[in-house]
Amino acid sequence: MTSPGQFCEVKVGSAWHAVSLKEARLQHGDALKRCPNCHGRVTIAGIYSAQGLLTLSHRRSHDGCSLNPRHYQGVPSRHPEVLV
């Protein structure tokens, strides 16, 4: 099973779909992307290489998402600017 930090959700039409970070960046470059945990807007950062060093990065950080360990305060919550 893939860990949550290895995929995001992209908006295709009116529905959200979970995809790998590589697929999100290559096939859905212009689509809205959100965090699978807090549903805040994210971008895909990194470089293309054999190792595929791509990371999920919140556009606006908040302390309620465990995928953002530098700011996470231990209590999960929805992002204040949740994408629906």
N, C-alpha and C positions, 0 to 999 in steps of 0.2 A: 504494500500500500504506500502511496505517495504521501509525504508529510505536507501539512497545510502550507508551509513556506515555499513549496515547490510548484504551487499552482495558484491561480487567481481566477476570478470570474470575469467574463467579458460579456458585454451586452450585444446581442445579435437580434436585431428587430426589437421586439418588446420583452424578450426573455434573457435571463442570465444563464450562462453556461460555464461550468468549471473546466478549465483547460490548463495545460502545462505552461510554465513561463515562456518556454521556447515557442510554443504554438501561439501564445498571446502576442508575443513580439513579432513573429514572422508573418502570421496569417491575419492578425487582428490589430495591426499597428495603430489604426485611427479609432478603434472602438473604445468606449468607456471601459475602464477596468476597476474592479473593486476587490477589497480584501475578503477572503472567504470567512474570516472570523468576525470582524467588526463592521464590514460593509462600507468602509470608508474608501475614498478614491485612492488608487495606487498607480505607480508607474513601474516599469520593468527596467532595472538598471543592470549594467554589466557588459561583458565583452563576449564575442563569439569565439569559441575555441573548441578543441576536442572535449574539454572538460565541461563546457557549457556553463560558465560562471555567471549565471543570471540570478538576480535577487529582486525580491519584492520590496518596494519602498513606498511608504505612505506619503501622499502629497502634503497632508497636514497631520502631524503627529498628535497622538493623544495617549493617555495613560491607561486605557482600558483594553488594549489589544496585546495578547501574548505573543503575537508575531513581531512585535516591536519591543524586544527585551530591554533595550536601553531605557525606555520610558515606562514600561509596564509596571503598575503598582500592585498587582496581585488580585485585582477585582475586575473580572471581564465585564465590558459594557460595549454598547453600540457606539460607533463613531458619532460625534456631534453633527457631522455633515454627511449622514448616511445616504448612500445612493440606492434608490428603489427601482 
